[in-house]
């Protein structure tokens, strides 16, 4: 977590007027964020500007000329092995769906927030937990990569409103979480379902995943998320008599008004 730049005399501008306290150094670095988010007081960038004065004072070989510190960006670890599956068929707009969630955490957490981002129209107002406690029986059609170990216990509904639901949880680090939510109204328009999920502990965010996920994403650990089926729109039923159905053969009768006693 430390980078040093060695600037020699031949690297500096030959004109002394351009080598002073107003010189701005610009550079870019490419690196990987830590897997676990650092503590707030550790998440800082510290820069030290020192000069090697060994030729003058051997006891103080690196004299610090200036220094500064600034707060870094927030580092969030990612939820892994995500699978979100719709388990029930929704045939009418008022029907509710049951959804199976599973993923692996990185850090401990006491709260989980799930936001249904797309398609627009998810409603968690009547959501309830349909998997309570653990079970040794593997339900059909779930679990795809790791061994089934039962539903996760210690989960309860804290709040559900519109496209967001908040759960009270007791997740451990590197825990394989599985649970089901029912009473969810899904959109009547179709498309790839996208969810934003994040965990937290005492109000501090821990693990997250945003807009999860299109097929094949994230590249390093692809998730499986269901698609909301497209619905037929603008259906219109028209009652036609046998004359109307064969207007070419019955040009006069088909032009008459429909009589109620016709078959």
Phi, psi and omega in degrees: 000025182225135178233133179238139176245129179255109182256117182262172183297323181288348177274347184272163178291137183292337181272119184301333183292342179263003178242086181212194185289351182263004181290132178252123177262127178239133179203163179234146178233145175239124181205177182254133176297151175296150182293323178254139179293133178288163175294156185302318183284351177261344187273070182221153172259129179240128180240131178238133176249114184233160179232134179280110182244032183299329181292337181262314184222103182294334181285341181230070189295322181241097180272125179282118181270325179202161180205162178199160178216144178214152181288138181275175175288162179287130179259124180240129174281156187259140169293146186233165177051053185275134174219122179233114186235137173273127188259341184241153177273135179250111185258335180235154182302331182272355178290145177255157184246159173246131185236136179260128179243138170208143180193172178243130180276169172247319184239164175292156182202153175239003179210143177229130177244130178241125177242124176272110188269318185210146352294159180290135177132358175295143180221116181259017185299322182255024184290148173211158181277120182260357175238114183243129179073192181253158177214148180268356182266124180279118177295151180291142173080013178231163181078114188233335186233325182248164183292143180289131180232018179091165177288153181281133179268170177080020180251136176214157180280126175264316181197145176219125182206127181052241186263019183224140175228139179245131183242141168275129185223174176217064185278142173262168177289143180055041179261136176274110187261134175220131175199167180232141175241136179235176183075024183261129173270125182259160183297151176274348173263144187269176178144174178291125177287133179233131182235144169249124182231141175210146177254161178207163175221128186044042176085355180261124181297144181241280181251154180204165169208133184247139176049055182263128349203145169287164182300131179086006180242150348295151186301322184281345181202074188301139178262164175240115182228137185290163174252138176283127184292145175283144181250151174287130183246148174071031178293138181221121180266136180232125179276125181232140175278174179295334177288320179293327182289336179234059184298332181293325180276336182232070186296327182279312183295326182288340180275350180281160177294148181292129177264139188292338182270003179281151179264000000 
